[in-house]
Amino acid sequence: MKIEHRRFNRVDLLEVAGRMDAATSLELKRQIEALFEAGRYRIVLDCAKLEYVSSPGLRVLIEARKKARNWKFTDLEGGDIRIANLPPRIKEVFDLTGFTALFDLYNDTVAAVGSF
């Protein structure tokens, strides 16, 4: 899996490509944890080039979402993990596992970044 990071004023964008399985999901977890340690809790995952996701990959996403949402900047604003450009094949996995209802999904990276 390849992960590219772009930092914006209020949001971090992680572009994820390849396979998110048991071996590679650990790298995504490390990168997200590093952002959390830096006080960055607003993250967009651009999954346009994601080819596969397994249950360990899904576990990384749900754990990151929980931790991000527990952080509060103000009473009205907090952290979150939002997902952009989910390929149809991966969206089916999200639908089957109930993740579609848990995450804010966007068809456009700009809209996802702008939603914070």
Contacts in CASP RR format, 6 or more apart in sequence:
PFRMAT RR
TARGET T0000
AUTHOR 0000-0000-0000
METHOD contacts of the structure
MODEL  1
MKIEHRRFNRVDLLEVAGRMDAATSLELKRQIEALFEAGRYRIVLDCAKL
EYVSSPGLRVLIEARKKARNWKFTDLEGGDIRIANLPPRIKEVFDLTGFT
ALFDLYNDTVAAVGSF
1 16 0 8 1.000
1 17 0 8 1.000
1 18 0 8 1.000
1 19 0 8 1.000
1 20 0 8 1.000
1 21 0 8 1.000
1 24 0 8 1.000
1 25 0 8 1.000
1 27 0 8 1.000
1 28 0 8 1.000
2 16 0 8 1.000
2 17 0 8 1.000
2 18 0 8 1.000
2 49 0 8 1.000
3 14 0 8 1.000
3 15 0 8 1.000
3 16 0 8 1.000
3 17 0 8 1.000
3 27 0 8 1.000
3 28 0 8 1.000
3 31 0 8 1.000
4 14 0 8 1.000
4 15 0 8 1.000
4 17 0 8 1.000
5 12 0 8 1.000
5 13 0 8 1.000
5 14 0 8 1.000
5 15 0 8 1.000
5 31 0 8 1.000
6 12 0 8 1.000
6 13 0 8 1.000
6 15 0 8 1.000
7 13 0 8 1.000
7 40 0 8 1.000
8 113 0 8 1.000
10 42 0 8 1.000
10 116 0 8 1.000
11 42 0 8 1.000
11 43 0 8 1.000
11 44 0 8 1.000
11 113 0 8 1.000
11 114 0 8 1.000
11 116 0 8 1.000
12 35 0 8 1.000
12 40 0 8 1.000
12 42 0 8 1.000
12 43 0 8 1.000
12 44 0 8 1.000
13 43 0 8 1.000
13 44 0 8 1.000
13 46 0 8 1.000
13 109 0 8 1.000
13 113 0 8 1.000
14 28 0 8 1.000
14 31 0 8 1.000
14 32 0 8 1.000
14 43 0 8 1.000
14 44 0 8 1.000
14 45 0 8 1.000
14 46 0 8 1.000
15 46 0 8 1.000
15 48 0 8 1.000
15 49 0 8 1.000
16 28 0 8 1.000
16 45 0 8 1.000
16 46 0 8 1.000
16 47 0 8 1.000
16 49 0 8 1.000
16 50 0 8 1.000
17 49 0 8 1.000
17 50 0 8 1.000
17 51 0 8 1.000
18 24 0 8 1.000
18 49 0 8 1.000
18 50 0 8 1.000
18 51 0 8 1.000
18 52 0 8 1.000
19 51 0 8 1.000
19 52 0 8 1.000
19 53 0 8 1.000
20 28 0 8 1.000
20 50 0 8 1.000
20 52 0 8 1.000
20 53 0 8 1.000
20 54 0 8 1.000
20 57 0 8 1.000
20 60 0 8 1.000
21 52 0 8 1.000
21 53 0 8 1.000
21 54 0 8 1.000
21 56 0 8 1.000
21 57 0 8 1.000
22 54 0 8 1.000
22 56 0 8 1.000
22 57 0 8 1.000
25 54 0 8 1.000
25 56 0 8 1.000
25 57 0 8 1.000
25 59 0 8 1.000
25 60 0 8 1.000
26 60 0 8 1.000
28 57 0 8 1.000
28 60 0 8 1.000
29 60 0 8 1.000
29 63 0 8 1.000
29 64 0 8 1.000
32 43 0 8 1.000
32 60 0 8 1.000
32 64 0 8 1.000
32 81 0 8 1.000
35 41 0 8 1.000
35 43 0 8 1.000
36 67 0 8 1.000
36 68 0 8 1.000
36 71 0 8 1.000
39 71 0 8 1.000
41 67 0 8 1.000
41 68 0 8 1.000
41 71 0 8 1.000
41 73 0 8 1.000
41 78 0 8 1.000
41 79 0 8 1.000
41 80 0 8 1.000
42 68 0 8 1.000
42 78 0 8 1.000
42 79 0 8 1.000
42 80 0 8 1.000
42 116 0 8 1.000
43 64 0 8 1.000
43 68 0 8 1.000
43 80 0 8 1.000
43 81 0 8 1.000
43 82 0 8 1.000
44 81 0 8 1.000
44 82 0 8 1.000
44 83 0 8 1.000
44 84 0 8 1.000
44 106 0 8 1.000
44 109 0 8 1.000
44 112 0 8 1.000
44 113 0 8 1.000
44 116 0 8 1.000
45 61 0 8 1.000
45 81 0 8 1.000
45 82 0 8 1.000
45 83 0 8 1.000
45 84 0 8 1.000
46 84 0 8 1.000
46 85 0 8 1.000
46 109 0 8 1.000
46 112 0 8 1.000
47 83 0 8 1.000
47 84 0 8 1.000
47 85 0 8 1.000
47 86 0 8 1.000
47 87 0 8 1.000
47 90 0 8 1.000
48 84 0 8 1.000
48 85 0 8 1.000
48 87 0 8 1.000
48 109 0 8 1.000
50 86 0 8 1.000
50 87 0 8 1.000
50 90 0 8 1.000
51 87 0 8 1.000
51 89 0 8 1.000
52 90 0 8 1.000
53 90 0 8 1.000
53 93 0 8 1.000
58 93 0 8 1.000
58 97 0 8 1.000
58 99 0 8 1.000
61 81 0 8 1.000
61 99 0 8 1.000
61 103 0 8 1.000
62 99 0 8 1.000
62 102 0 8 1.000
64 81 0 8 1.000
65 80 0 8 1.000
65 81 0 8 1.000
65 102 0 8 1.000
65 103 0 8 1.000
68 78 0 8 1.000
68 79 0 8 1.000
68 80 0 8 1.000
68 81 0 8 1.000
69 78 0 8 1.000
69 79 0 8 1.000
69 80 0 8 1.000
71 78 0 8 1.000
71 79 0 8 1.000
72 78 0 8 1.000
72 79 0 8 1.000
73 79 0 8 1.000
80 104 0 8 1.000
80 116 0 8 1.000
81 103 0 8 1.000
82 103 0 8 1.000
82 104 0 8 1.000
82 105 0 8 1.000
82 106 0 8 1.000
82 112 0 8 1.000
82 115 0 8 1.000
82 116 0 8 1.000
83 103 0 8 1.000
83 104 0 8 1.000
83 105 0 8 1.000
83 106 0 8 1.000
83 112 0 8 1.000
84 105 0 8 1.000
84 106 0 8 1.000
84 107 0 8 1.000
84 108 0 8 1.000
84 109 0 8 1.000
84 111 0 8 1.000
84 112 0 8 1.000
84 113 0 8 1.000
85 106 0 8 1.000
85 107 0 8 1.000
85 108 0 8 1.000
85 109 0 8 1.000
86 94 0 8 1.000
86 105 0 8 1.000
91 100 0 8 1.000
91 105 0 8 1.000
93 99 0 8 1.000
94 100 0 8 1.000
94 103 0 8 1.000
94 105 0 8 1.000
104 112 0 8 1.000
104 115 0 8 1.000
106 112 0 8 1.000
106 115 0 8 1.000
END
